[in-house]
Amino acid sequence: MSKVQWEISNDEVTDRDTALRRLQEGTTGHVVCARDGACLQSYKEADGIYHCEIVFKTGSCCPPVFAAPEGVTGQELETLYDRFASGDDFSFVEKEWEPLMAVEYRHRHNVMWFIFLFIALVIAAMAAYQHGWIG
């Protein structure tokens, strides 16, 4: 297992307790725990409730991301971070957590821009033809 790295809002901290304490005290931002090419991250949604997600880094440009289906409590969050940092298998998230579709939306967004630009080009060509600018 590789070294575990703790961060809060992109600032490296020495341990889990420091990161979670700063998050619980209302520090804006998120906690990240990285190991073995994956990272578990969370941010505060409301008092005592946290959004939690995991990113499995792969060789592809679009790594899979899974989010806990509902907000987790502070105790659940501590347990998740402890398990993750100790090297537990997190493959269960593929069945129990929700896949985030940001990658799918990004690809759809690119297709929509292509269609928009194509239609704009056709309209510009038709206008140029009607004004006699092209033959």
C-alpha positions as CSV (number, residue, x, y, z in Angstrom):
1,M,0.0,0.0,0.0
2,S,1.3,3.5,-0.9
3,K,1.6,6.4,1.5
4,V,-1.7,7.9,2.6
5,Q,-1.9,11.6,2.0
6,W,-4.4,13.9,3.8
7,E,-5.5,17.3,2.5
8,I,-8.1,19.9,3.4
9,S,-8.9,22.5,0.7
10,N,-5.7,21.5,-1.1
11,D,-3.5,22.1,1.9
12,E,-1.6,19.0,3.1
13,V,-2.2,18.1,6.7
14,T,-0.4,15.5,8.9
15,D,-3.3,13.3,9.9
16,R,-7.0,12.4,9.6
17,D,-7.9,14.0,13.0
18,T,-6.6,17.4,11.9
19,A,-8.4,17.2,8.5
20,L,-11.7,16.1,9.9
21,R,-11.6,18.6,12.9
22,R,-11.0,21.5,10.5
23,L,-13.9,20.3,8.3
24,Q,-16.2,19.9,11.3
25,E,-15.3,23.3,12.6
26,G,-16.7,24.8,9.5
27,T,-13.6,25.2,7.4
28,T,-14.7,25.8,3.9
29,G,-13.6,23.2,1.5
30,H,-13.2,19.5,1.4
31,V,-11.0,16.7,2.9
32,V,-9.1,14.4,0.6
33,C,-7.4,11.2,1.5
34,A,-5.4,9.7,-1.3
35,R,-3.8,6.3,-1.6
36,D,-2.9,3.7,-4.3
37,G,-4.1,5.9,-7.1
38,A,-7.6,6.5,-5.6
39,C,-9.0,9.3,-3.4
40,L,-11.8,9.5,-0.9
41,Q,-13.1,13.1,-0.6
42,S,-15.9,14.9,1.3
43,Y,-17.3,18.2,2.1
44,K,-19.8,19.5,4.6
45,E,-23.4,19.7,3.4
46,A,-25.0,20.8,6.7
47,D,-24.2,20.6,10.4
48,G,-23.1,17.0,11.0
49,I,-23.9,15.8,7.4
50,Y,-21.3,15.3,4.7
51,H,-21.2,14.6,1.0
52,C,-18.7,11.8,0.3
53,E,-17.3,10.5,-3.0
54,I,-14.5,8.3,-4.2
55,V,-12.5,8.5,-7.4
56,F,-10.7,5.5,-8.7
57,K,-7.8,6.7,-10.8
58,T,-7.3,4.7,-14.0
59,G,-5.2,5.1,-17.1
60,S,-8.2,6.6,-18.9
61,C,-9.0,10.3,-19.2
62,C,-12.3,9.7,-17.4
63,P,-11.8,7.9,-14.0
64,P,-14.9,6.5,-12.4
65,V,-16.4,8.6,-9.6
66,F,-19.0,7.3,-7.1
67,A,-20.9,9.2,-4.4
68,A,-22.5,8.0,-1.2
69,P,-26.3,7.8,-2.0
70,E,-27.1,10.2,0.8
71,G,-25.3,12.5,3.2
72,V,-23.2,10.6,5.8
73,T,-22.9,11.5,9.4
74,G,-19.6,12.6,11.1
75,Q,-19.2,9.1,12.7
76,E,-19.8,7.4,9.3
77,L,-17.3,9.7,7.6
78,E,-14.6,8.9,10.2
79,T,-15.2,5.2,9.7
80,L,-15.0,5.5,5.9
81,Y,-11.8,7.5,6.1
82,D,-10.3,5.0,8.6
83,R,-11.2,2.0,6.4
84,F,-9.9,3.8,3.3
85,A,-6.6,4.9,4.9
86,S,-6.0,1.3,6.3
87,G,-6.3,-0.1,2.8
88,D,-9.7,-1.8,2.9
89,D,-11.2,-2.8,-0.3
90,F,-13.7,-0.2,-1.5
91,S,-15.1,-2.1,-4.6
92,F,-18.4,-2.2,-2.8
93,V,-19.1,1.4,-3.8
94,E,-19.6,0.3,-7.4
95,K,-22.8,-1.5,-6.3
96,E,-23.9,0.5,-3.3
97,W,-23.0,4.1,-4.2
98,E,-24.2,6.2,-7.1
99,P,-22.0,6.7,-10.2
100,L,-21.5,10.4,-11.0
101,M,-22.3,11.2,-14.6
102,A,-20.2,14.3,-15.0
103,V,-18.1,12.6,-17.7
104,E,-21.2,11.6,-19.6
105,Y,-22.5,15.2,-19.4
106,R,-19.2,16.6,-20.5
107,H,-19.3,14.4,-23.7
108,R,-22.9,15.4,-24.3
109,H,-22.0,19.0,-23.9
110,N,-19.2,18.6,-26.5
111,V,-21.7,17.0,-29.0
112,M,-24.2,19.8,-28.4
113,W,-21.5,22.5,-29.1
114,F,-20.6,20.7,-32.3
115,I,-24.3,20.6,-33.4
116,F,-24.7,24.3,-32.5
117,L,-21.6,25.3,-34.4
118,F,-22.6,23.2,-37.5
119,I,-26.1,24.9,-37.6
120,A,-24.5,28.3,-37.2
121,L,-22.1,27.6,-40.1
122,V,-25.0,26.4,-42.3
123,I,-27.0,29.6,-41.5
124,A,-24.0,31.8,-42.2
125,A,-23.4,30.0,-45.5
126,M,-27.1,30.5,-46.5
127,A,-27.0,34.2,-45.6
128,A,-23.8,34.7,-47.6
129,Y,-25.4,32.9,-50.6
130,Q,-28.5,35.0,-50.5
131,H,-26.5,38.2,-50.4
132,G,-24.4,37.1,-53.3
133,W,-21.2,36.9,-51.4
134,I,-20.6,33.3,-52.5
135,G,-21.5,31.8,-55.8
